[in-house]
Amino acid sequence: MSFWPEFMLIALVHLMAVASPGPDFAIVLRYAVRFGRQQALAASIGIGAAILLHVTWSLVGIAVLIQTTPWLFKVLSIAAAVYLAYIGVMALRSKAPLHPEQAIAGNAEETVPSAGKAFVAGFITNGLNPKATLFFLSLFAVIISPLTPLSYKIIYGVYMALATAAWFCMLSMVLTHTKVRGFLLLKGYWFDRLMGLLLLALAMHLVVTAINS
């Protein structure tokens, strides 16, 4: 298969995958609403950087090992579930602002994580997601031809990392727009709690999948 048809197919499949709701969307939404644009953008870049981790695993064959070694896959799944559950519990503890004016201006008592911590949170959220690992394994095994040169595969991987970061950065810009964020700050604790339930559900799903696999 030539470069461009294969690349366009990969880009389409990747777009559908990255646009679907999941842990990445949840973490970006939480950081955008609670902490602002800088933290949301840092988390988005962390998510994009983690794509390179999955691509590397797929290229060097570690993803195949994870898939064919049940206990290793279970360890990864449970680690991801614990992390998602922790974020979910923290989100469920969100409360309505006592003073709406203060919420819009910013809560001085709330500890805002640094951009570095936000980046790490985004990286871990995506990097510990076994579904992402298996997605890229399937992508490299099914869509990408074995005859495709390694240089092309690296280009595909870099593109998907950049495209993922760009998608969530765009989402961060929208969610942190003054009017949008003002509304989300006033009613955002409901979104936070909803995201908390989603993250806990995802964590439980990972545990059940790991146990039954």
N, CA, C and O of each residue as an XYZ file, in Angstrom:
852
protein
N       0.846     -1.193      0.000
C       0.000      0.000      0.000
C       0.883      1.246      0.000
O       1.849      1.325      0.759
N       0.550      2.223     -0.856
C       1.328      3.449     -0.916
C       1.086      4.297      0.325
O       0.173      4.034      1.108
N       1.915      5.313      0.488
C       1.912      6.109      1.713
C       0.589      6.827      1.944
O      -0.014      6.675      3.007
N       0.123      7.609      0.967
C      -1.015      8.486      1.213
C      -2.326      7.752      1.472
O      -3.020      8.124      2.418
N      -2.719      6.729      0.696
C      -3.962      6.010      1.035
C      -3.914      5.398      2.436
O      -4.895      5.457      3.177
N      -2.779      4.816      2.792
C      -2.642      4.222      4.123
C      -2.691      5.305      5.194
O      -3.334      5.124      6.228
N      -2.027      6.415      4.961
C      -2.005      7.515      5.922
C      -3.410      8.084      6.132
O      -3.802      8.337      7.271
N      -4.171      8.288      5.056
C      -5.519      8.843      5.167
C      -6.443      7.899      5.929
O      -7.281      8.343      6.713
N      -6.288      6.593      5.695
C      -7.092      5.616      6.420
C      -6.770      5.652      7.914
O      -7.670      5.620      8.753
N      -5.482      5.717      8.232
C      -5.055      5.787      9.632
C      -5.576      7.062     10.279
O      -6.061      7.038     11.410
N      -5.474      8.183      9.556
C      -5.935      9.463     10.090
C      -7.433      9.424     10.387
O      -7.873      9.971     11.399
N      -8.215      8.791      9.529
C      -9.662      8.700      9.729
C      -9.996      7.841     10.941
O     -10.806      8.228     11.784
N      -9.364      6.671     11.022
C      -9.615      5.774     12.158
C      -9.187      6.440     13.466
O      -9.884      6.343     14.476
N      -8.053      7.106     13.441
C      -7.548      7.773     14.648
C      -8.475      8.908     15.076
O      -8.709      9.096     16.269
N      -9.005      9.668     14.111
C      -9.918     10.764     14.425
C     -11.165     10.257     15.133
O     -11.611     10.852     16.114
N     -11.728      9.158     14.639
C     -12.921      8.597     15.268
C     -12.613      8.115     16.682
O     -13.443      8.244     17.582
N     -11.420      7.562     16.873
C     -11.044      7.057     18.186
C     -10.810      8.190     19.177
O     -11.273      8.124     20.316
N     -10.097      9.227     18.752
C      -9.739     10.300     19.676
C     -10.945     11.177     20.007
O     -10.982     11.798     21.069
N     -11.932     11.235     19.108
C     -13.118     12.066     19.348
C     -14.136     11.388     20.250
O     -15.052     12.046     20.744
N     -13.997     10.090     20.475
C     -14.957      9.383     21.323
C     -14.684      9.684     22.794
O     -13.527      9.768     23.204
N     -15.760      9.851     23.604
C     -15.580     10.164     25.023
C     -14.824      9.055     25.752
O     -14.993      7.875     25.445
N     -14.004      9.433     26.701
C     -13.223      8.468     27.467
C     -12.432      9.169     28.550
O     -12.686     10.337     28.841
N     -11.480      8.480     29.150
C     -10.682      9.076     30.234
C      -9.949     10.348     29.816
O      -9.827     11.280     30.611
N      -9.458     10.397     28.569
C      -8.732     11.582     28.107
C      -9.638     12.808     28.102
O      -9.258     13.879     28.576
N     -10.836     12.637     27.563
C     -11.801     13.743     27.538
C     -12.155     14.175     28.957
O     -12.250     15.368     29.247
N     -12.347     13.200     29.834
C     -12.732     13.504     31.208
C     -11.669     14.328     31.929
O     -11.994     15.283     32.633
N     -10.407     13.962     31.755
C      -9.337     14.666     32.463
C      -9.167     16.079     31.917
O      -8.910     17.009     32.682
N      -9.309     16.253     30.599
C      -9.200     17.587     30.007
C     -10.360     18.467     30.465
O     -10.160     19.635     30.800
N     -11.562     17.915     30.482
C     -12.726     18.674     30.939
C     -12.558     19.111     32.386
O     -12.853     20.255     32.729
N     -12.089     18.215     33.228
C     -11.904     18.549     34.644
C     -10.873     19.659     34.816
O     -11.109     20.615     35.554
N      -9.741     19.539     34.146
C      -8.689     20.550     34.295
C      -9.122     21.889     33.703
O      -8.781     22.943     34.239
N      -9.871     21.853     32.600
C     -10.333     23.093     31.982
C     -11.301     23.842     32.895
O     -11.217     25.062     33.036
N     -12.218     23.101     33.511
C     -13.239     23.721     34.344
C     -12.674     24.188     35.676
O     -12.943     25.307     36.111
N     -11.893     23.333     36.321
C     -11.442     23.629     37.678
C     -10.216     24.525     37.737
O     -10.090     25.332     38.659
N      -9.304     24.401     36.766
C      -8.007     25.057     36.914
C      -7.648     26.038     35.800
O      -6.772     26.881     35.990
N      -8.303     25.947     34.642
C      -8.043     26.935     33.613
C      -7.302     26.421     32.394
O      -6.985     25.237     32.282
N      -7.034     27.353     31.482
C      -6.513     27.009     30.159
C      -5.116     26.409     30.204
O      -4.848     25.412     29.534
N      -4.224     27.007     30.987
C      -2.838     26.541     31.001
C      -2.749     25.082     31.440
O      -2.032     24.288     30.831
N      -3.480     24.731     32.500
C      -3.446     23.366     32.995
C      -4.109     22.397     32.011
O      -3.635     21.278     31.818
N      -5.213     22.837     31.389
C      -5.896     21.977     30.411
C      -5.011     21.727     29.196
O      -4.961     20.610     28.681
N      -4.314     22.764     28.736
C      -3.414     22.601     27.594
C      -2.248     21.680     27.943
O      -1.831     20.858     27.127
N      -1.722     21.824     29.168
C      -0.608     20.961     29.589
C      -1.052     19.504     29.644
O      -0.316     18.612     29.221
N      -2.261     19.259     30.168
C      -2.789     17.892     30.215
C      -2.996     17.352     28.803
O      -2.751     16.173     28.546
N      -3.445     18.209     27.888
C      -3.664     17.800     26.498
C      -2.358     17.390     25.833
O      -2.305     16.395     25.110
N      -1.307     18.164     26.081
C       0.005     17.832     25.517
C       0.527     16.533     26.120
O       1.167     15.737     25.433
N       0.249     16.319     27.419
C       0.641     15.064     28.055
C      -0.050     13.869     27.425
O       0.564     12.819     27.236
N      -1.326     14.027     27.099
C      -2.071     12.953     26.432
C      -1.453     12.651     25.074
O      -1.274     11.490     24.705
N      -1.127     13.715     24.331
C      -0.511     13.522     23.017
C       0.837     12.835     23.121
O       1.161     11.967     22.310
N       1.634     13.225     24.128
C       2.961     12.618     24.304
C       2.845     11.133     24.629
O       3.690     10.340     24.215
N       1.805     10.753     25.368
C       1.620      9.348     25.732
C       1.342      8.482     24.513
O       1.595      7.277     24.537
N       0.817      9.090     23.437
C       0.591      8.341     22.200
C       1.904      7.763     21.688
O       1.941      6.649     21.166
N       2.975      8.526     21.841
C       4.287      8.039     21.398
C       4.687      6.788     22.182
O       5.383      5.917     21.661
N       4.244      6.709     23.429
C       4.529      5.521     24.241
C       3.848      4.295     23.636
O       4.469      3.242     23.492
N       2.575      4.437     23.284
C       1.842      3.318     22.677
C       2.440      2.931     21.324
O       2.558      1.751     20.996
N       2.811      3.942     20.554
C       3.415      3.676     19.244
C       4.728      2.919     19.408
O       5.006      1.973     18.671
N       5.534      3.345     20.385
C       6.810      2.668     20.641
C       6.584      1.225     21.045
O       7.269      0.321     20.565
N       5.613      1.012     21.936
C       5.293     -0.363     22.356
C       4.921     -1.215     21.143
O       5.361     -2.357     21.011
N       4.106     -0.640     20.266
C       3.667     -1.395     19.090
C       4.827     -1.705     18.162
O       4.913     -2.807     17.619
N       5.721     -0.743     17.977
C       6.839     -0.931     17.063
C       7.847     -1.957     17.576
O       8.389     -2.740     16.797
N       8.098     -1.952     18.888
C       9.117     -2.868     19.432
C       8.525     -4.194     19.889
O       9.257     -5.093     20.304
N       7.186     -4.321     19.813
C       6.574     -5.608     20.113
C       6.153     -5.821     21.547
O       5.671     -6.902     21.888
N       6.323     -4.804     22.417
C       5.921     -4.995     23.807
C       4.415     -5.138     23.922
O       3.916     -5.863     24.783
N       3.682     -4.434     23.041
C       2.225     -4.540     23.069
C       1.774     -5.966     22.788
O       0.787     -6.434     23.357
N       2.504     -6.664     21.902
C       2.183     -8.066     21.627
C       2.385     -8.897     22.892
O       1.589     -9.787     23.191
N       3.446     -8.604     23.626
C       3.708     -9.307     24.878
C       2.596     -9.080     25.876
O       2.168    -10.009     26.562
N       2.122     -7.839     25.962
C       1.026     -7.522     26.890
C      -0.225     -8.295     26.515
O      -0.934     -8.809     27.381
N      -0.492     -8.373     25.214
C      -1.694     -9.058     24.748
C      -1.601    -10.564     24.963
O      -2.608    -11.199     25.277
N      -0.434    -11.141     24.805
C      -0.275    -12.593     24.892
C       0.102    -13.073     26.292
O       0.159    -14.278     26.536
N       0.358    -12.146     27.210
C       0.686    -12.505     28.590
C      -0.413    -11.974     29.495
O      -0.374    -10.807     29.885
N      -1.397    -12.806     29.839
C      -2.574    -12.338     30.579
C      -2.254    -11.607     31.875
O      -2.859    -10.571     32.153
N      -1.313    -12.120     32.685
C      -1.057    -11.483     33.970
C      -0.492    -10.074     33.806
O      -0.763     -9.197     34.626
N       0.302     -9.852     32.737
C       0.864     -8.533     32.503
C      -0.226     -7.553     32.092
O      -0.220     -6.393     32.504
N      -1.159     -8.030     31.278
C      -2.279     -7.189     30.875
C      -3.159     -6.851     32.075
O      -3.657     -5.732     32.193
N      -3.348     -7.832     32.970
C      -4.154     -7.585     34.163
C      -3.508     -6.544     35.071
O      -4.195     -5.683     35.621
N      -2.194     -6.621     35.228
C      -1.481     -5.645     36.060
C      -1.662     -4.244     35.492
O      -1.937     -3.300     36.232
N      -1.508     -4.108     34.174
C      -1.667     -2.814     33.526
C      -3.096     -2.305     33.685
O      -3.302     -1.126     33.973
N      -4.077     -3.174     33.503
C      -5.478     -2.791     33.619
C      -5.812     -2.324     35.029
O      -6.484     -1.308     35.207
N      -5.343     -3.064     36.035
C      -5.638     -2.701     37.427
C      -4.935     -1.394     37.804
O      -5.502     -0.575     38.527
N      -3.711     -1.196     37.321
C      -3.004      0.061     37.579
C      -3.770      1.239     36.986
O      -3.901      2.284     37.624
N      -4.269      1.071     35.778
C      -5.060      2.129     35.143
C      -6.355      2.362     35.906
O      -6.779      3.504     36.081
N      -6.991      1.271     36.366
C      -8.251      1.381     37.098
C      -8.059      2.134     38.415
O      -8.887      2.969     38.779
N      -6.982      1.843     39.119
C      -6.713      2.519     40.400
C      -6.530      4.018     40.181
O      -7.064      4.831     40.935
N      -5.780      4.376     39.154
C      -5.537      5.794     38.885
C      -6.827      6.509     38.482
O      -7.102      7.609     38.960
N      -7.619      5.886     37.600
C      -8.874      6.492     37.174
C      -9.855      6.600     38.342
O     -10.586      7.585     38.454
N      -9.870      5.587     39.208
C     -10.755      5.622     40.373
C     -10.369      6.760     41.317
O     -11.236      7.428     41.879
N      -9.075      6.974     41.486
C      -8.599      8.065     42.350
C      -9.077      9.416     41.814
O      -9.588     10.243     42.570
N      -8.909      9.635     40.506
C      -9.361     10.892     39.908
C     -10.883     11.007     40.025
O     -11.413     12.086     40.289
N     -11.579      9.882     39.825
C     -13.034      9.890     39.909
C     -13.537     10.265     41.287
O     -14.483     11.043     41.410
N     -12.917      9.725     42.324
C     -13.313     10.050     43.702
C     -13.081     11.531     43.989
O     -13.917     12.186     44.611
N     -11.950     12.051     43.536
C     -11.658     13.472     43.739
C     -12.697     14.344     43.031
O     -13.100     15.386     43.549
N     -13.128     13.911     41.842
C     -14.124     14.674     41.091
C     -15.483     14.620     41.775
O     -16.213     15.611     41.778
N     -15.831     13.476     42.354
C     -17.121     13.333     43.039
C     -17.212     14.222     44.277
O     -18.311     14.531     44.738
N     -16.087     14.626     44.808
C     -16.072     15.464     45.998
C     -16.261     16.947     45.676
O     -16.253     17.785     46.578
N     -16.429     17.270     44.404
C     -16.625     18.661     44.004
C     -17.915     19.212     44.606
O     -18.929     18.518     44.669
N     -17.863     20.450     45.042
C     -19.016     21.094     45.672
C     -19.386     22.352     44.906
O     -18.576     22.929     44.180
N     -20.629     22.758     45.091
C     -21.082     23.998     44.470
C     -20.352     25.180     45.099
O     -20.095     25.169     46.302
N     -20.016     26.195     44.313
C     -19.322     27.361     44.873
C     -20.199     28.106     45.865
O     -21.375     28.350     45.597
N     -19.627     28.471     47.016
C     -20.379     29.219     48.026
C     -20.652     30.641     47.553
O     -21.682     31.231     47.881
N     -19.722     31.179     46.784
C     -19.863     32.544     46.274
C     -19.629     32.526     44.770
O     -18.488     32.408     44.325
N     -20.706     32.642     43.974
C     -20.559     32.585     42.517
C     -19.548     33.581     41.966
O     -18.808     33.259     41.036
N     -19.509     34.790     42.528
C     -18.558     35.795     42.038
C     -17.134     35.310     42.239
O     -16.269     35.510     41.386
N     -16.898     34.667     43.384
C     -15.559     34.152     43.669
C     -15.203     33.015     42.720
O     -14.053     32.877     42.304
N     -16.205     32.199     42.381
C     -15.959     31.074     41.473
C     -15.510     31.565     40.106
O     -14.597     31.004     39.500
N     -16.167     32.628     39.626
C     -15.815     33.155     38.316
C     -14.447     33.817     38.348
O     -13.659     33.690     37.411
N     -14.172     34.531     39.448
C     -12.883     35.218     39.568
C     -11.752     34.251     39.833
O     -10.598     34.520     39.497
N     -12.094     33.100     40.451
C     -11.058     32.129     40.787
C     -10.996     31.925     42.273
O     -11.018     32.892     43.035
N     -10.919     30.670     42.707
C     -10.888     30.337     44.122
C      -9.448     30.330     44.599
O      -8.653     29.474     44.212
N      -9.124     31.301     45.451
C      -7.740     31.421     45.916
C      -7.344     30.287     46.835
O      -6.159     29.986     46.983
N      -8.358     29.636     47.471
C      -8.054     28.571     48.420
C      -7.772     27.250     47.729
O      -7.182     26.349     48.324
N      -8.184     27.130     46.496
C      -7.993     25.874     45.769
C      -6.578     25.807     45.204
O      -6.110     26.734     44.543
N      -5.920     24.708     45.474
C      -4.558     24.537     45.000
C      -4.580     24.182     43.512
O      -5.092     23.135     43.117
N      -4.027     25.056     42.712
C      -3.977     24.830     41.270
C      -2.698     24.074     40.937
O      -1.608     24.547     41.259
N      -2.804     22.919     40.305
C      -1.591     22.157     39.969
C      -0.745     22.893     38.950
O      -1.260     23.651     38.127
N       0.539     22.666     39.011
C       1.439     23.279     38.039
C       1.213     22.660     36.664
O       0.588     21.607     36.537
N       1.729     23.327     35.643
C       1.610     22.795     34.288
C       2.299     21.441     34.182
O       1.842     20.559     33.455
N       3.397     21.280     34.909
C       4.111     19.999     34.898
C       3.264     18.868     35.451
O       3.232     17.774     34.886
N       2.577     19.131     36.561
C       1.716     18.105     37.159
C       0.537     17.794     36.239
O       0.125     16.640     36.119
N      -0.003     18.825     35.592
C      -1.103     18.601     34.655
C      -0.641     17.756     33.473
O      -1.370     16.879     33.010
N       0.567     18.019     32.987
C       1.140     17.225     31.895
C       1.270     15.762     32.313
O       0.901     14.862     31.559
N       1.795     15.526     33.514
C       1.977     14.157     34.018
C       0.630     13.459     34.155
O       0.507     12.278     33.830
N      -0.390     14.189     34.641
C      -1.722     13.596     34.788
C      -2.276     13.156     33.441
O      -2.838     12.067     33.322
N      -2.119     14.003     32.425
C      -2.579     13.636     31.089
C      -1.803     12.464     30.523
O      -2.375     11.569     29.902
N      -0.488     12.475     30.743
C       0.367     11.400     30.237
C       0.002     10.063     30.879
O      -0.114      9.052     30.187
N      -0.179     10.059     32.203
C      -0.499      8.815     32.910
C      -1.887      8.307     32.523
O      -2.087      7.108     32.327
N      -2.851      9.242     32.415
C      -4.220      8.841     32.066
C      -4.252      8.086     30.747
O      -4.916      7.055     30.636
N      -3.541      8.590     29.750
C      -3.518      7.917     28.451
C      -2.538      6.757     28.435
O      -2.825      5.701     27.871
N      -1.371      6.954     29.061
C      -0.330      5.926     29.016
C      -0.712      4.639     29.708
O      -0.260      3.565     29.311
N      -1.559      4.729     30.763
C      -1.978      3.531     31.500
C      -3.297      2.960     30.999
O      -3.869      2.064     31.621
N      -3.772      3.474     29.886
C      -5.040      2.985     29.334
C      -4.775      1.778     28.435
O      -4.276      1.946     27.322
N      -5.097      0.567     28.889
C      -4.810     -0.621     28.070
C      -5.603     -0.648     26.769
O      -5.176     -1.261     25.791
N      -6.760      0.018     26.758
C      -7.531      0.073     25.517
C      -6.761      0.840     24.443
O      -6.802      0.486     23.265
N      -6.060      1.893     24.864
C      -5.252      2.643     23.906
C      -4.114      1.775     23.374
O      -3.795      1.809     22.186
N      -3.510      0.999     24.271
C      -2.435      0.101     23.853
C      -2.932     -0.896     22.813
O      -2.290     -1.097     21.782
N      -4.066     -1.514     23.085
C      -4.615     -2.503     22.158
C      -5.100     -1.852     20.865
O      -5.050     -2.463     19.798
N      -5.572     -0.606     20.967
C      -5.996      0.105     19.760
C      -4.813      0.279     18.812
O      -4.929      0.005     17.618
N      -3.683      0.732     19.336
C      -2.517      0.947     18.486
C      -1.913     -0.373     18.023
O      -1.369     -0.458     16.922
N      -2.006     -1.390     18.854
C      -1.553     -2.707     18.421
C      -2.367     -3.175     17.227
O      -1.814     -3.666     16.243
N      -3.693     -3.020     17.317
C      -4.571     -3.421     16.211
C      -4.301     -2.574     14.977
O      -4.299     -3.072     13.851
N      -4.074     -1.278     15.208
C      -3.811     -0.378     14.093
C      -2.565     -0.808     13.324
O      -2.572     -0.866     12.095
N      -1.499     -1.108     14.061
C      -0.243     -1.486     13.414
C      -0.297     -2.905     12.848
O       0.448     -3.233     11.925
N      -1.173     -3.743     13.394
C      -1.237     -5.127     12.938
C      -2.206     -5.315     11.780
O      -1.989     -6.175     10.927
N      -3.270     -4.522     11.741
C      -4.326     -4.743     10.757
C      -4.277     -3.737      9.612
O      -4.294     -4.125      8.444
N      -4.215     -2.442      9.942
C      -4.312     -1.412      8.911
C      -2.969     -1.155      8.235
O      -2.884     -1.020      7.015
N      -1.920     -1.091      9.059
C      -0.600     -0.786      8.508
C       0.030     -2.057      7.946
O       0.178     -3.051      8.658
N       0.391     -2.021      6.695
C       0.961     -3.197      6.030
C       2.324     -3.565      6.618
O       3.106     -2.684      6.974
N       2.609     -4.863      6.719
C       3.940     -5.292      7.181
C       5.062     -4.805      6.272
O       6.218     -4.729      6.690
N       4.718     -4.474      5.025
C       5.717     -4.007      4.076
C       5.987     -2.502      4.189
O       6.897     -1.974      3.550
N       5.179     -1.823      5.013
C       5.379     -0.382      5.195
C       6.731     -0.126      5.862
O       7.017     -0.729      6.897
N       7.559      0.738      5.309
C       8.873      1.023      5.901
C       8.750      1.576      7.317
O       7.758      2.221      7.658
N       9.757      1.319      8.126
C       9.758      1.801      9.508
C       9.657      3.320      9.568
O       9.020      3.868     10.468
N      10.284      4.000      8.611
C      10.240      5.465      8.596
C       8.809      5.972      8.442
O       8.439      6.977      9.051
N       8.004      5.286      7.634
C       6.597      5.661      7.462
C       5.831      5.431      8.761
O       5.010      6.259      9.155
N       6.098      4.308      9.427
C       5.415      4.011     10.679
C       5.719      5.062     11.744
O       4.850      5.439     12.531
N       6.954      5.521     11.755
C       7.336      6.573     12.708
C       6.584      7.864     12.390
O       6.127      8.567     13.291
N       6.463      8.165     11.099
C       5.702      9.353     10.687
C       4.253      9.228     11.136
O       3.676     10.190     11.642
N       3.655      8.038     10.952
C       2.283      7.813     11.390
C       2.161      8.078     12.896
O       1.236      8.750     13.350
N       3.114      7.535     13.653
C       3.064      7.679     15.108
C       3.186      9.122     15.548
O       2.444      9.570     16.423
N       4.114      9.857     14.951
C       4.292     11.275     15.296
C       3.038     12.063     14.927
O       2.604     12.937     15.678
N       2.455     11.748     13.761
C       1.224     12.435     13.367
C       0.117     12.202     14.388
O      -0.554     13.149     14.797
N      -0.079     10.956     14.801
C      -1.165     10.656     15.735
C      -0.945     11.323     17.088
O      -1.903     11.742     17.738
N       0.310     11.425     17.515
C       0.615     12.124     18.770
C       0.279     13.607     18.645
O      -0.349     14.183     19.533
N       0.702     14.228     17.535
C       0.442     15.650     17.328
C      -1.045     15.922     17.137
O      -1.575     16.908     17.650
N      -1.719     15.036     16.391
C      -3.148     15.213     16.141
C      -3.951     15.079     17.432
O      -4.911     15.817     17.656
N      -3.552     14.133     18.277
C      -4.239     13.956     19.558
C      -4.073     15.185     20.443
O      -5.038     15.682     21.023
N      -2.828     15.671     20.539
C      -2.564     16.864     21.342
C      -3.333     18.061     20.783
O      -3.895     18.846     21.547
N      -3.363     18.207     19.462
C      -4.061     19.334     18.831
C      -5.561     19.271     19.105
O      -6.187     20.298     19.369
N      -6.138     18.074     19.043
C      -7.571     17.904     19.288
C      -7.928     18.345     20.710
O      -8.871     19.109     20.913
N      -7.173     17.862     21.676
C      -7.500     18.196     23.061
C      -7.114     19.625     23.418
O      -7.725     20.225     24.302
N      -6.108     20.179     22.745
C      -5.786     21.597     22.944
C      -6.929     22.466     22.426
O      -7.298     23.456     23.057
N      -7.488     22.092     21.275
C      -8.631     22.821     20.738
C      -9.822     22.717     21.692
O     -10.529     23.695     21.932
N     -10.027     21.522     22.226
C     -11.102     21.321     23.191
C     -10.869     22.178     24.437
O     -11.807     22.751     24.991
N      -9.621     22.258     24.865
C      -9.277     23.076     26.037
C      -9.575     24.548     25.782
O     -10.080     25.242     26.664
N      -9.264     25.028     24.579
C      -9.520     26.428     24.243
C     -11.013     26.742     24.288
O     -11.425     27.802     24.760
N     -11.814     25.802     23.789
C     -13.266     26.011     23.791
C     -13.808     26.000     25.217
O     -14.600     26.864     25.595
N     -13.379     25.021     26.001
C     -13.902     24.867     27.361
C     -13.459     25.986     28.290
O     -14.116     26.254     29.296
N     -12.351     26.640     27.962
C     -11.858     27.706     28.832
C     -12.178     29.093     28.286
O     -11.671     30.089     28.801
N     -13.010     29.171     27.251
C     -13.498     30.469     26.791
C     -14.232     31.146     27.943
O     -14.904     30.478     28.729
N     -14.110     32.441     28.048
C     -14.613     33.183     29.209
C     -16.059     32.843     29.558
O     -16.360     32.516     30.706
N     -16.952     32.919     28.579
C     -18.363     32.661     28.858
C     -18.610     31.193     29.159
O     -19.372     30.855     30.065
N     -17.956     30.314     28.389
C     -18.138     28.874     28.604
C     -17.620     28.479     29.972
O     -18.298     27.770     30.716
N     -16.412     28.937     30.312
C     -15.833     28.571     31.603
C     -16.623     29.204     32.753
O     -16.769     28.595     33.813
N     -17.133     30.430     32.545
C     -17.948     31.060     33.585
C     -19.169     30.218     33.914
O     -19.518     30.031     35.080
N     -19.818     29.708     32.860
C     -20.982     28.836     33.077
C     -20.570     27.528     33.744
O     -21.231     27.053     34.667
N     -19.463     26.951     33.262
C     -19.019     25.673     33.805
C     -18.549     25.801     35.252
O     -18.684     24.863     36.038
N     -17.994     26.968     35.602
C     -17.570     27.164     36.989
C     -18.762     27.244     37.926
O     -18.700     26.770     39.060
N     -19.851     27.844     37.452
C     -21.039     27.955     38.292
C     -21.776     26.623     38.400
O     -22.270     26.257     39.467
N     -21.842     25.911     37.289
C     -22.548     24.626     37.274
C     -21.583     23.460     37.079
O     -22.001     22.314     36.919
N     -20.295     23.767     37.094
C     -19.293     22.757     36.748
C     -19.177     21.617     37.724
O     -18.695     20.543     37.365
N     -19.616     21.830     38.977
C     -19.511     20.733     39.935
C     -20.382     19.560     39.518
O     -20.084     18.413     39.854
N     -21.476     19.843     38.776
C     -22.293     18.741     38.257
C     -21.546     17.992     37.160
O     -21.583     16.763     37.100
N     -20.866     18.745     36.291
C     -20.044     18.105     35.263
C     -18.916     17.312     35.916
O     -18.581     16.207     35.488
N     -18.339     17.901     36.962
C     -17.259     17.230     37.680
C     -17.749     15.902     38.256
O     -17.084     14.874     38.127
N     -18.903     15.937     38.881
C     -19.452     14.719     39.476
C     -19.801     13.695     38.402
O     -19.606     12.493     38.586
N     -20.325     14.190     37.271
C     -20.648     13.289     36.163
C     -19.383     12.631     35.632
O     -19.358     11.430     35.366
N     -18.314     13.446     35.477
C     -17.043     12.891     35.025
C     -16.479     11.916     36.051
O     -15.841     10.924     35.696
N     -16.725     12.213     37.346
C     -16.282     11.299     38.393
C     -16.961      9.940     38.271
O     -16.316      8.898     38.393
N     -18.274      9.963     38.028
C     -19.009      8.705     37.837
C     -18.509      7.967     36.599
O     -18.372      6.744     36.604
N     -18.236      8.736     35.527
C     -17.734      8.123     34.298
C     -16.387      7.457     34.536
O     -16.151      6.335     34.087
N     -15.504      8.157     35.248
C     -14.181      7.604     35.521
C     -14.265      6.370     36.413
O     -13.533      5.404     36.199
N     -15.149      6.389     37.409
C     -15.331      5.209     38.266
C     -15.896      4.039     37.469
O     -15.501      2.890     37.668
N     -16.835      4.346     36.555
C     -17.400      3.286     35.705
C     -16.315      2.691     34.808
O     -16.251      1.476     34.623
N     -15.470      3.548     34.259
C     -14.374      3.062     33.431
C     -13.399      2.222     34.242
O     -12.889      1.208     33.765
N     -13.141      2.660     35.490
C     -12.244      1.898     36.365
C     -12.821      0.516     36.661
O     -12.102     -0.482     36.612
N     -14.130      0.456     36.972
C     -14.781     -0.823     37.254
C     -14.765     -1.713     36.022
O     -14.575     -2.925     36.119
N     -14.970     -1.091     34.847
C     -14.957     -1.870     33.609
C     -13.583     -2.490     33.375
O     -13.483     -3.644     32.958
N     -12.528     -1.730     33.642
C     -11.178     -2.252     33.465
C     -10.915     -3.419     34.406
O     -10.308     -4.416     34.016
N     -11.380     -3.289     35.663
C     -11.182     -4.359     36.647
C     -11.922     -5.622     36.220
O     -11.360     -6.718     36.251
N     -13.193     -5.465     35.819
C     -14.005     -6.617     35.392
C     -13.361     -7.283     34.168
O     -13.281     -8.509     34.086
N     -12.900     -6.449     33.213
C     -12.251     -6.991     32.026
C     -10.996     -7.763     32.381
O     -10.724     -8.830     31.830
N     -10.224     -7.194     33.328
C      -8.983     -7.861     33.744
C      -9.264     -9.194     34.426
O      -8.553    -10.174     34.201
N     -10.305     -9.229     35.262
C     -10.645    -10.455     35.985
C     -11.147    -11.543     35.040
O     -10.816    -12.720     35.186
N     -11.953    -11.119     34.070
C     -12.573    -12.098     33.170
C     -11.694    -12.475     31.980
O     -12.012    -13.405     31.239
N     -10.571    -11.740     31.795
C      -9.717    -12.036     30.638
C      -8.824    -13.233     30.925
O      -8.035    -13.633     30.070
